[in-house]
Amino acid sequence: MIAGFMHETNTFSGLPTSLESFRARDLRYGDDVKKLFRGTKTEIAAFLDAAEAFDWQPVTPVFANATPSGKVDEEAFRHVADTIIASIRDDGPFDALLLALHGAMVGTHVDDGEGALLEEIRAVIGRDVPIAATLDLHANVTDRMAELADIIVVYRTYPHVDQYDVAREAAGLVQRTLRGEIKPSTTVARGAMLDGADHGRTTRQGPMTELLTRAESKSPTHPVVGERRRRVPVGRYRRDWPERRDRQRRTVTTGAEMG
């Protein structure tokens, strides 16, 4: 399965994010998802290209994306989440799920939107089906997200220009998982920071480029744990919730134990 559910929530905004908000920007279903994204430099396009290269038969139940604004209301969240869950039940079983997420979605009913979505998916597919997720550099990655997604690959650029590349990387890891070459898992570590590394800007030398260099230097294959790929999401600073207040910078590591 290939699907997307993206929103960068500003919890200080009084403008609610409704189902109409998603319709106003991007809310597509089924084959319309493929028609919209094929030939673009987006995550969904990369997933589709990987599916063709690896001879997968992808199902694309929904892609939803709304302009950054206030909390996502429960109706909108349920609509997209239920569409994904219904496809899992009706169109499955699936060998793997590839999800284009943002990582900073907050709902009116839940603080960790992506974690809640992944939890619902896991409740249906179980623990054995690999899930790969791409995340924005401004994602607020929670422990629950890391526990529930086998593979998380985060943008490395801001302004964002590498969405396609990170999605192809994620898809490649899924293919290796399906072949039995690796057994991926994800962990997240946090470090205190007043502001998110110049908001993650990578157009010039600065805090973010230094963090990326340090993360990459610690990513080579380890003799015991196998491959390690570290990314540094700096988080969404316009967001007030417990996991955000006392710690900001996160290092997300997808480790791939050799099969």
N, C-alpha and C positions, 0 to 999 in steps of 0.2 A: 504493500500500500504506500502511496505517496499522498501526503496531505499537508495543509498549512493553516496555521491559526496564529496570527501575529497582532500584537498591540503593545505599544510603548506607553504605559499608563503614567499620567501625572496625577498623583493623589491629591495635590493641592488645587486642581482644576475643578470648578463647579459645573463643567460641561460634561454631562453623562455620555457614555459611549453605548449606544443602543444598536439593535440589529439594523436600523436604518443607517447608522454611521458606517457599518461595514458595507451595506449595499451602496452607499454613496462613493466608496472608494473601490473595494474589490471584494465581491462575494460571488464565487463561481462554483459550479457543481459539475461532476462527471467529466465528460469529454470537453466541456468548455474550459476546464482547467488546462488541459493539454493545448487547446487552440490558443489560449491567451499567452502561454509562456514559452511554447516551442520557439527556438531561435533567439531567445533572450539570454542575458547574462545574470539570471536569477537562480535561486536555489532549486525551484521546481524544474526549471529547464535543465539544470545539471542532473537532477535525479532522473529525469526522462531520458537524457542522453546516456546516462549510466545504464538504465534499464535496457536500452537498445544494444549497448555494447556488451552487456552481460547476459543478454537473452532472457531478461525478466519479462513478465506480463503484468504491468502495473495497473492498479485500480486507483483512480483519483476522485474520491468522493466529494472533496470540498477544499477550497482555498478561501480564507477569510483574512482581510487586513483592513484596519481602520486607521485614520489619521490620529496621531498622538493627542490624547485628551483625557478626560476624567475616567473614573472606574467603569469597567465593563459591566453592564447590568446583567442580572441573572438570566433573563430571557435570551439575550444574545449568546452568552456563554453556553447555555443549555442547547440552543439551536445547533451551534457548530459542533460541540462535543457529542451531542446525540447523533448527528449525521455521521461522524466518524465511527462511533460505537455501532450504529446500525449497519454500516458497511462491513465492519469486522464480523458481525454476526451473519449478515446475509450473503456477503461476497467471499468470505474466507473459506477455509483457513489460509492465512498468509504466512509466507516464509520469513518476512521481515517487514518492519514499518520504518519509513523515512519521513520525518516530520520537519517542516520549515516553521520554526517558532521564533519568537523574539527573545523571551526570557525576562521581560519586565512587565508582564500583564498582572494587573490587580483587578479583582471583581468586587462588586458591591457585597458579595456573599462569601468571598474567599480572598485571602491575601496573596497566595501563591497560585496564580492562574495556571501556569504550565505544570506545576507539580500536581495540582488537582486533576488536570487533564490526563497526565501520564498515569496517575493512580487509577483513574477509571479505566484506561486502556489496559493496564496490567491486570485489573480484576477480571477482564474478559479473556485476554490472550494467555495469561499465565506468565511464568518467569523464563520460559525457554525460547520464546520468540524474540530475536534481537530488535531493539529499538534504537535508531540513530536520530539525533536531533541536531540541527544547525541553530545557532543562536547569534543574535546581534552582539556587537562588542559592548553595548550598554546593558547587557543582561544582568539581572540580579540572581545569580545561580544559587539555588537553595540545596540543602543536603537531600531533600526529598527528590528533587530533580536528578541529582547525581546518582542516587540510589536506584531510581526507576529507569533511567536511560543507560543502555550499555555503552553508547557512543555519543559524545557531545563534541562538536567542533564549532569554535567561535570565530567570528570575523577577526581579522588582524588589522583592519584599516578603518580610519575615520578621517575624512568622508569615506563611506563604505563603497569599495570597488571590487571586493574579492568574494562576493556572495557565491558566485558560480564555482569558484575554486574550492571554497570550503565544503560546498555540497558534494562536489566530485570526490573530495577527500573522504567525506563521510560515507558516500556510496561505495568507494573502494574498500573501506574497512568492513562494511557490511558484506561485500562479496567474499572477502577473505574469511569472514566469520562463517558464512554459509558453506564454504569449502572445507571448514575445519582447520584452517591454518592458524587462527588466533581465537582467543577467548577474551573479548574486551570487557572492561569495567571502568567506571568513572568515579573519581574522587574530587572533592573540592576543598581548598584551603584558603584561609582569609588572612589579610593583614590590615592593620589599622591605617587609615589615611583620611585626612581632612577633606580632600577633594579628589575626584577621580582622574588623576594623572593627566591634567589639562583636558579633561573630558574625553581622553583617549585619542587625541589628535595624533596622526602619524604623517602629516605633510611636512614636518620639520623635526629635527633632532630635539628630544625633550624627554620628560618622564615616561611617556608611553613607549617610545622606541627603545629606551633603556630597559624597561621592564620586559618587552618582547625579546630583546637580545638575551637577557638573563634567563628567561623561560626556555628559549631555544637551546641554550647551552646546557640545560639540565634535561633535555629530551632524548638524548641518544639511547640506543638499546642498552638495557641493564642486564648484567649476567644472570640475575636471579628472577626478576619480575618480567623480563622481556621488553618489548617496545613501550616507550612512553611519549605521549604527545601533549605538551603543556600549552595552554592558552590563557590569556589574561583579560577577562571581561571586567571593565572598570565600574560597571553598574549604572543604573538610572538614578541620578541624584535628586530628581523631582519626585521623590517617593518617600513617604513616611510610614515605616512599619518596623517591627522589632529587629529583624535580621539586617536592616539597613542602617539603623541609628548608630551602632557602636563599631561597625566594621564595614569597610567599603570594597577595597580591592580584593578580587578573588583570583585564585589560580585554579583552573580546571584541567585535570589530567585524565586523559583516556589512556589507560594502560592495556596493552594487548599481550596477554600471556600466550606464548607459542603453543600451538596445538600439537 
